[in-house]
Amino acid sequence: MQTDLRKTSLSHATVPETTEVATQPQTRVALRKSLFYGVLAAVPAVVGIGVAALLRSKRAGAIAGGATALGLGLARWQLQRVVSEEPAYEVEQRIGHLEIRRYAPYVIAETTIQADGIDTALETGFHRLFEYIRGRNHDAEKLAMTSPVCSSHLNGGYAVSFVMPMCRTLRTLPRPDDSRVELIDMPARRVAVLAYRGRYNAEAVELHEHELADLVAEAKLTSTGKPTFAGFDPPTTLPFLRRNEIWIDLV
């Protein structure tokens, strides 16, 4: 996230009188969650009954139903992003592997980490921001985990940020007690995006940052600021299932 794009910020010591920016969802996940948990409950039972009838064995049916439930549970664990909300955007156009998006305004919680690489910055920043959304450094409700988690170079270190829950504004969010955590309004903007699967270590991120820069130049687009890594999955997700993106703002 780039400092020249920020409109309003709120730290542990300040409260703005008014704010109009509220994070809006890209898609509503309530229906998606209901469907998934419905499948999680119904499919193992259907499979178990079907296998039991086919093999005439209740034991085989129970084993098949249990194995199906376990498989769906693992899928739920690995595809956390499917039931996580992300901020609203519209796809303006696609140019090969490049996607041009227009993001609506949204709110982030951000912290700056002095680290040698993005690996350490993401780990340290994630834990610091997680303390905030879990309510451990403020006397307020817990906040939902959303996606993506973002990181970019800032002042010799890294800025790491969480998108704040949908429909929340600076005024309705709890104030961080940790002075290292800041709430920031991000304005509407146009972003070039390169998506990739795999790891998000320093080498992989740098490689895809260069690829994004080349694609932006080839498309004759003008970028501004520094690239941002956006990760949509937790570290426990298998690398080949991860949704990773590199963003850069466009003029």
N, C-alpha and C positions, 0 to 999 in steps of 0.2 A: 504494500500500500504506500502511496506516495504522499509526502507531507504537503505538497502544493495543491492537492486535491481536497484536503480536509476542510470542512466547513466549521464545525463546532465540536468541541471536545469537553469531556467531563472527567475530572480526576477525583480523588478522594476529598479534595478541598473545595470544589466548585460545583455550583448548580445553576444551569442557565434558566432564565425566566421562562422562555418559550422555545419550543422546537417543533418542527413540522415533519422531520424525517422519521419514518417508521419502516422497519424491515418488512417487506412483503414476500410471500412465498412464491417460488417458481411453480410449484404444483402443490396441491393439498395432499398430505400423506395420510389423512385419517381413513379415507376409503381404502387406500393401498394397505394400511395396517390391518383393517378389518378383514379384507380379502385374504391377506397372508395368514392371519391367525385362524381364519375360518378353514383355510386349506390345511394348516398345521393340525387342526383338530379333526377334520373330516377325512382327509386322505388316508392316514394310517388305519382308521377304522374300516374304511371301504376296502383297502388292500388286505387287511387281516381277514375280513369276512369272505372276500373273494378267494383268497388262498385256502382258507379253511374249507370252503365249499368245494373247491376244485380238488384238493388233496384228501378231503374228508378227514381232516386232522385239525382239531382246535389248537393243538400245540404249534403246528406249523403256521397257522393263522396268526397266533399271538407273536411268534418270532418275526414273521413278515411285517406285521403291523408295527412292532417295536423298532425294527430296522428302518422302516420308512419314516417313523417319527424322529429317529436319531438323525437320519439323513437330512430331513427338513430343518431340524434344529441346527445342524452344522451349516446349512445354507443360510439360515437366518443370521448366524454368528458371522459368517464370512461376507454377507451382503448387507451390512449395517446401513450403508448409504441409501438403500432402497426405501427404508422407513425413516430417513432423516430429511429434514427440510433444508432448502438452500435458497438464497435470495433470488428475486425475480429478474429475468432478463428475456430479451427477444433476440433471436438469431437474425441478423441483418442479411448476411450472405455467407456462403462457403466457397473458398478458393482452394481447391485441392485439400490438403490436410489442415488448412487454416480455417478457423471459424471466427467471424466478426459478430460480436454481441453488443447489445445496448443494455446496460444494467440500470435498473431503477435504484434510487437512493436506498441505503441500508445502514445499519449501525453495527460497529465492531467493538470488541474489547481487544486492546492491543498492549503488548509489552515489548520492551527492547532488551535484547540479549547480547552481551559482549562475548562472542565465541569465535573460534577459528573457522568453523564450518557450519553448514546448514544442518547437519545431523545433530550436533550438540545443541544448536539454537532451537530446533524444533522440539527436541526432548525437554529441554529446560523450560522453554516458553509454554509448551503444552501443559506441563504440570502446574506452572504458576497460574495460567488462565483457568485450568480445571478447578483449582482451589476457589477461584472467584465464582464460577457457575455452580459449584456445589454448595455455595453459601458459607464457606469456611473463613472467608475474610470480610464478611459483612453480615449484619443481622437481618437477613431477609430470606425470601423463598429461594429454593434451588431453581436453576434455570435449565432448560432443555439443551441437550447437545445438538448442534446443527452442523452443517458442512458448507463450505470447506474450511480447513485450517490452512492459513496462508502464511507465507514467510517471504521477506525480501530484504536485500541489503539496505541498511540505514545507519548513517553516521559511524561507519567503521564496524558496525555490528549487524544485527538482524532484527527486524521488526516481525514479531509473530502475532497473529490475530485469530480470534474466533468470531464468526458471524453471530450476532445476537438473535435470540428467538423471534419468530415472526410477529409482526404487528407491535413490537416494542419500540419505544422511543427513549431518548436520553432521560426524559423526566420519569418514565415508568420503570426504568431499570434501577436495581439497587446500586448505590454508590460503592465503589471498591474502597476497602479500608487500606489496601496495599497501594502505596504511592507509585509502585512500578506498573500498575495496571491502569489504563486510561480508556474511557469510552469515547468513541469518535463517530461522528456522522460522515459517512462517505456519500458524496453527491452522485447524481446520475452521470454515467460516462460510457464511452465507447471503448471496447477492449478487443484486442486480437488474442486468440486462444489457440494453443497447440495441445492436444490431448495425447497422453501416452500411457501404456501399462508398464508395470514393473516397479523397480525400487526407486526410492527418492533420496538416495545418498547424494553427496556433493558432486560426484562424477556424473551421475545420470542427470541431475538437475542442470549442471553447467552445459552438458551436451545438448539438451533440449532447449536451453536458453539460446544457444548459438543457432540451432535449427530454426527456432521461432524468428530470430532476427533476420536470417536469410530469407525466410518465407515472406516476412513483412516487406523487405526490400524488393523482392521479386514481384510482389503485388503492387508495388509503387504506393505503399501506405506510409504515413509519417507517424512514428511512435514518439512517446514522451515519457520521461522517467525511466525507472529501472524495472526489469522483469520481476514478476511475483510467482512463486510456486504455490499452487493450490492443491491440497490433498483431500480427497473425499472419503478415505477409508482409514480405520485405525491401523496401527502397526501389526496387529495380529492377523490382518487379512493377507492371504497368500499373494505374493507379488503379481502373478499373472492375472489376478482378479481386480487389482487396484485401479481406481480411476484417478489419475494424476493429470494436472494441467499446468501449463506455463502461460501466464497472462502478461500482456503489456498494454498500457493505455495508448489510445490513438488520439490525435488532434481532431 
